[in-house]
Amino acid sequence: MLSGQEDALFILYKTLPIAIKDYLKSTDQSKEIAENSALDEIKSETKTSKRNILDQITFENYSYYLGFDKL
């Protein structure tokens, strides 16, 4: 609503992987991976949906926003 662009949230979402990757490189936490059963469940869902993990999480939570149905 603030930007006047209907799919602004989707555009922001598409840039997040780059920002996250840059942040993890700068903090050197990219090697630390915590065990999480929810992550295992999401990984199994990506096998059938053919989405990457971030897209799968986003699709499940934001599919009703304009543009996210394209994931």
N, C-alpha and C positions, 0 to 999 in steps of 0.2 A: 504494500500500500504506500509506503514511504517513497519508494523509487518510481512508482507509476508503471512498473513493468510487472505484468501478471505472473511471469515465471521466474521472478528474481530469486526466490528461495532455491529453486532448482539450479539456477546458474551458480549461486553461491556454493551449493552442494558439490557441483562438478569441480570446483577449485579446491575444496577441502583436502583431497588426497595429497596434493602438492604441498599445501601448508603443513599438514601432519608429517609428511616425509621430511620436510626441511626442519621442523621442530625436533623430531626424533634424532636426526643427524647432529643437530647442535647440542643436544643433551646426552648423546651417546647412550640412550636408553633403548635403542632399537634392538639390542641383544637380549634385553630382559623381557621374557614372556611369561606371564602368570598362567597357571592352570585354571581353566574355567569350563565348567560343564556346558554353560550356555554357548560358549564359543564352539564347542564340539557339535552341538545341535545345529548351529548356524552353518558350520562347515558341511555337515551332511545335507542340509537343504540346498547348498550351492551346487552340489553334484547334480541334482535334478533340475534346478532352475537355470544353470549355466551362468549365474551371476557371480561377481567377485564378492567377497565377504562384506565390504562396505556397501555395495549396491544392494545386497540381500537385506542387511539390517535396515537400510533406508527404505527400501521397497515395503518391507513389513510395517514400518512406522509412518511413512509419509505418502503412500501410494494414492491417497485421496487428494493431494495437492497437485496443482496444475504442472504438468511436465514429468512428474515422477512415474507415471504409468508407462513411460518409455524405457524404464530400466529393465 
